Amino acid sequence: MSVRAVVETTLHESDLTPASSASRRMQEGAAAHRARQSSALEKDYRKEVALSAEYEGEALLLHVTGRADGIYEDEDGMSVIEEIKLGIENQALIPAHRAQAAMYGHMLAGSEGMDFVRLRVLYVNVRGGQLAAYEETRSRDELRAEFDALCAAAAAWEEKKLARRLSRDNSLCDLPFPFDTYREGQRKFAANVYVALRERKRLFAQAPTGIGKTMAALYPALRAIGENKCQRAVFLAARTTGRRSALDAMQLLEKSGADAMTAEITAKDKICPREFRDCRPEVCPLAAGFYDRLPAALEESLSMCHLDREAVSQLAAKHHLCPFELSLEIAMLSDVVVCDYNYVFDPLVAMDRLVQSPGGACLLVDEAHQLAPRVRDAYSAELSLDTLKTLRREAGKQLGRKGGLYRALTGAIRAMKEIAAGEGFETMKAPPEALQSAMEHVRDAASEQLAMGAGLIAADSFSLAAAYLFASGRFDERYALIASGGEKHAKIELALLSAANEILEATRRARGVVYFSATLAPFDAIKKMLGSEEGDASLFLPSPFDPAQLRARIEPIDIRYASREKTAPQVAEAIAAHISENAGNTIVFFPSYAYMARIGEILLGMEHAPDFYREARGMTEEEKNKILALFEGEDRVILLAVLGGAFSEGIDLPGDRLKNVIIVSTGLPQPDEKIKAMQAYYDESGEDGFYLCMTLPGMTRVIQAAGRLIRTSTDTGTLLLIDSRYRYSGIRALLGGTLAGEALGSASGGSRDFIP
């Protein structure tokens, strides 16, 4: 354990601090340390001195390490341990700071054989100037007693965690598979997952609906944890349904004997119990005194196995704690963490300690075809004149027009206008320096307001500025600057074009990574998107279902963009005919909302027009579930939806709930400026940009949508693909190995897996 971690077991801050304020304090604290250390006049001043000592508890040996800020000899020749902290004028001595100095004092006395050591806690401003100093001299025996007392409390907590871990390991070593038999392909998937984790490699696995991917990933991960190949499995999902599947699988494994602790991390906005979220401790009673009440909640959590959103919320309510922050703390105690991609791959949200904590973690990435776009977005940034004006208006209302944040936003607006009015605005190749400087002022002003207790407008301004500055600070040839909107609505987007390096870097310290999805092949393409190293493997599993369960056919109508209006009546006729000829519930997928609306108009104008529902833009989870509930009860439901939308992935409608799927187009995305820039980037790299940025993501959407249909070995249904391009061999090849491809007679793919 670190010196700080040992001390904070018993001596810690009381309140939660907003992340932006904490970040600012850390930056300023680091600057203060450097300023004091570089200006030290004391003779033989040593800075950042590595020290360590050991404490022997009842069940473990605690090895405590850290770096003393400064060590020097005073005029009397006595060694002085200096602990430097950022402070305020007339700063009072904080017990935790003094305790850290005492810990280092013991370490120094032990390593250099000193009878006495002087402790000095120095509070400085950002420039390193002294604000307050507290000194005392302690003997070697006194320092040893303090060290032992602090370590005893830390060791007692670590021993409780150790007992929990030993019980877990005993339960996992011979953990049986929770079902009598494996499904077709499931055992092979599980075996390859185990080898990937044992060898600390990456596995890219295309595994279709029906083989039980989630269980086949979690079961070998638990076995690997029980054998100390890693200490934690982090199950990453893009959607709520993916997290739910993982939590359900863990409950089955717990019933089979796994004494494993599972925690779910839910987004702060979704789990916050307060009507209006404001995380400042002076406003939120769940943040005030959080760390005082936290230990009791964590100790109780050690006796629990399943800490999903509901359980975390109940535990937080019992101990009067912020449920989101409690879930983060529980995650660090857990054996399996179920959460969104963000907590590993988003640079402004990621919890590095999830993966890098002692013993390490393996990563299980569900629906991995969605990862690259998510990470590209996380490393990109967008700044618009309209957004800046909205923020300034709210800042003026809440904080006053003379406030620092209002003035900083005014400066950013002025800079944006001047840039947009200049020549070459829409052909810029790099972030403009004037805007960089203006956004630094916005970040600093927002940070100051947050430190003074400002609310959400300061937090929103800080987040916007931090994201823009992060992207602009790492802008290189893998980014594109996309400027649009003209002088009145100027917008600048800094778009990352390839996230392979970022994903590779985020996974390097993991004890094995498993990427799995029903749409991950072809593997050479997905490895370019996600990053790969020598020794990584790929696994292609065909559909376990009988192709006879699915009647599939192609309607070769030309619906390329230039032909859509002309052929729209043909498309509507084909849809109406298929619905008329095939009983049961139907979902019709379109390439865009606009085209869905156009075909919908034609359908409504037909004689004997079918009744149908339509997916709306930005549907909430509640609205989506209301439509899905219709598939349970009504005799016949027809839904018009969008490829890549709310209904094309992550929904399960087995049996008679869904009998027909119609897919219009090959799913190619609209070629906007970002996609064009991505395509050009890959073309310049010697790759086929159109294939990687258009064809492949389009067909991924198609396969995902088609996969909503046959969910079990007893399901039957029909699939209609409307687009003349489905006759192309390159398009048909991408269907290979899927149930749709087998029903149409497409060739299967191959793999280079760990266990052939």
ABEGO torsion letter per residue (X at the ends): XBAAAAAAAABBBABBBBAAAAAAAAAAAAAAAAAAAAABABBGBBBGBBBBBBBBBAABBBBBBEBBABBBBBAAGBBBBBBBBBBBBGBBBBAAAAAAAAAAAAAAAAAAGBABBBBBBBBBBAAGBBABBBBBBBBAAAAAAAAAAAAAAAAAAAAAAAAAAAAAAAAAAABBBABABBBBGAAAAAAAAAAAAAAGBBBBBBBBBGAGAAAAAAAAAAAAAAAGABABBBBBBABAAAAAAAAAAAAAAAAAGBBBBBBBBBBAAAABABABBBABAAABAAABGAAAAAAAAAAAAAABABBBAAAAAAAAAAAGBBAAAAAAAAAAABABBBBBAAAAABAAABBAAAAABBGEBBBBBBGAAAAAAAAAAAABBBBBAAAAAAAAAAAAAAAEAABAAAAAAAAAAAAAAAAAABBGAAABABBBAAAAAAAAAAAAAAAAAAAAGBBAAAAAAAAAAAAAAAAAAABBAABBBBBBGEAAABBBBBBBABAAAAAAAAAAABBEBBBBBABAOBAAAAAAAAEBBBGBBBBBBBBABBAAABBBBBBBBBABAAAAAAAAAAAAAAAAAAAAABBEBBBBBBABAAAAAAAAAAAAABBGBBBBBBBBBGBBAAAAAAAAAAAAABABBBBBBBBGBAAABGBBBBEAABABBBBBEAGBBBBBAAAAAAAAAAAAAGBBAAAAAAAAAAAAAAAAAAAAABABAABBBBBBBBEAAAABAAAAAAABGBAAAAAAGBBBBBBBBABX
